[in-house]
Amino acid sequence: MTDIDPRAEISIGRSYDVNQDHDGVIPLAERLDREWIRWYQRLARVKGISARAEDLPEESSVRMDIPGYVAPDRIRALLDTARALFREAGAALEKPPRIAEAEHAVRLWWFEQGR
């Protein structure tokens, strides 16, 4: 499973205004393939986090926008969510969700909204 590279340095873009977002780069221990990147970015969109996986010549990483205006515990939760998506992206590669299940979930949700 793809995971962070704890031996590497995390990179945080500097900002001189505490209300601005920071750019964080989380190095990964393994090289990424296109399908994993596609699934990761799709899942990040669904979760509502600004994170994108990259496989560059020098390293594979996840680049995130980290808001400078939220409490540290919320930033930790954001980073934890980004990391949890590693497992979800890997699982999606092993067994992509069936469209019938997704359609059923959407229709069930819609039915429940009318109650």
C-alpha positions, 0 to 999 in steps of 0.5 A: 500500500502506498504510504508516506515516506517518514524519512523524507522531509515534508515541505510547507510553502511559506506565507507571510499572511496567516490568513493565506493558504499554505502549500504542503507537499507530503512525500510518498514511499512508493512510485505512483501509477496513473490509475492510483493518481486518478483514483486518489484525486477523484476521492479527494474531490468527493471528500472535499479536500484540495489534494492531488497526487503527483509522480514526478521524476524526483519523487511521488507526493501528495500536494495539498492546500492547507488553510492558514485560518483554521485551528491546528486540530482541523489541519491535523484532521485534514492531513489524516483524511488525505492519508486515509485516502491512500488506502481507499485509492488502493482498494478502488484499484483492487475492486472498483465500485460497481456502478449498480451499487453507486446508482442504488445508493444515490436513488436511496438517498434521493428517496430519503430526502422526500420523507 
